[in-house]
């Protein structure tokens, strides 16, 4: 079993259409456009996505931390704790569910709607600068934790429980994830 840590840093920027309102996902967008329908997107024009995708291929504990600053000096951050799916994602999405397609975090502790409103306000500026730090750590026993939270399948998003639900239809990974995480400091206002 491979132990170790993988860390990737993505640089991106804000956009006037950033809302951070989606209840189940949070996404980092590599393209430079964002429509009002993209209510899960935190930032655009992300660079460094390939390194992040490489880390996501490791199955383990995952943390996605978003730091944002606006020219006036206001700073905010937000963290999502969960599991790395162990597969190469096409997009950069953190999810509450255990659906692995296009995911960098599954069984996540939070989604876009949980982000502090201060962060949403900063990221809604086209001048905001943002960094996302993605860390995957593979400690002994992580496979058992993955099975406990998401079932034994590689992609439980297509399980008998239905899309975006773990086997058995339980709400694990949906508001109140079973993953215990430390508080990274004040995240509200």
CORSUL-V200071 format. One record per residue. OMEGA is omega in whole degrees, -180 to 180 (* if undefined). D_FIRST is the distance of its C-alpha to the first C-alpha in whole Angstrom. Layout:
[[OMEGA D_FIRST] [OMEGA D_FIRST]]
//
This chain:
[[180 0] [175 4] [176 6] [-176 10] [174 13] [-180 15] [176 19] [178 21] [-180 25] [176 28] [-180 31] [-180 34] [180 37] [-180 39] [-180 41] [-180 45] [177 43] [-180 40] [-174 40] [-176 37] [-175 38] [-175 36] [-174 35] [180 31] [172 30] [-175 30] [170 30] [-174 30] [179 32] [178 32] [-177 36] [179 39] [178 41] [177 40] [178 43] [178 44] [-178 42] [-174 38] [177 38] [-172 34] [-179 34] [-177 34] [-177 35] [177 36] [-179 35] [173 32] [-177 31] [-178 27] [-180 26] [177 24] [179 22] [178 21] [179 20] [177 18] [-177 16] [178 16] [176 14] [177 11] [-179 11] [175 11] [-177 15] [174 17] [174 21] [-180 23] [179 26] [176 30] [179 32] [178 36] [176 39] [-176 42] [-180 45] [177 47] [178 44] [-177 43] [176 39] [178 37] [-177 33] [-179 31] [173 27] [179 25] [179 22] [-179 20] [171 17] [-174 16] [-179 16] [177 13] [-177 16] [-178 19] [173 22] [179 26] [-176 27] [-173 26] [170 26] [-174 25] [170 26] [-176 26] [177 26] [178 22] [-172 24] [-177 21] [179 24] [-175 25] [170 22] [174 21] [173 21] [-176 21] [-175 22] [-179 24] [-175 26] [177 29] [-176 30] [-177 33] [-180 36] [-179 34] [178 35] [180 38] [177 41] [178 41] [179 38] [180 39] [179 43] [-177 41] [178 39] [174 42] [177 44] [-180 44] [-178 44] [175 41] [-172 38] [170 34] [173 31] [178 28] [-178 25] [-179 21] [174 18] [178 15] [-178 12] [178 9] [174 10] [177 8] [-177 10] [178 11] [179 10] [178 13] [179 15] [180 15] [180 16] [-177 19] [-171 20] [-178 20] [-174 20] [-177 17] [177 19] [-179 17] [-179 21] [176 23] [178 25] [-180 27] [178 27] [-180 30] [179 30] [-178 31] [175 30] [175 28] [175 28] [177 25] [-179 26] [177 29] [-180 30] [-176 29] [176 30] [-179 26] [177 25] [-177 29] [-178 31] [179 30] [178 26] [179 24] [179 22] [-178 23] [177 24] [174 26] [-177 29] [-178 29] [-178 33] [179 36] [179 35] [178 39] [* 42]]
//
